[in-house]
Amino acid sequence: MASVKNLKKDINYVLGDIIEECYAWELLNPKADTKGTEAIIDEAIVAFDSLIDKVHSKSIENKKTHFKNITLELEKTAKKLLKKVNKL
């Protein structure tokens, strides 16, 4: 199992990269409406908070399964957000 430290880094980097992609799109499209990117950024921040809360949860029985589920949820969330960014 990967360390909790690396899992937290992965969450931060993946969702941070999605937010950076939104900002890059805004810079490349200065006249475009930014409501779409703002919504994606807000969703990424909510997902980050939720995933970090799950990482810090103390009431878990099987740590390996718990952290694997968090990793899978991160992948699922990242794919969903990237699809939204690509539609912009």
Residue, then its C-alpha position, 0 to 999 in steps of 0.5 A: m500500500a502506498s503511504v498516506k503522505n503520497l496519497k495526499k500529494d496525489i490528491n493535491y497534485v491531480l486536483g491542482d492540475i485541473i484547477e491550473e488547466c481552468y486558469a490556463w483556459e481563461l488566459l487563452n480565452p479572455k473574452a469568454d464567460t468564466k462561469g464554467t471554469e469557476a464552477i469546475i474550480d469550485e467542484a474541484i475544491v469541494a472534491f479536495d476537501s471531501l477526499i482529504d476528510k476521508v483520508h483523515s478519517k479515524s473510524i475505519e476498519n480496513k485501512k487498505t480497502h479504505f485508501k484504495n477506495i479513496t484512490l478510485e474516487l480520486e480517479k473518477t472525480a478527476k476524469k469527470l472534471l477533465k471531461k468538463v474542462n475539455k468541453l469548454 
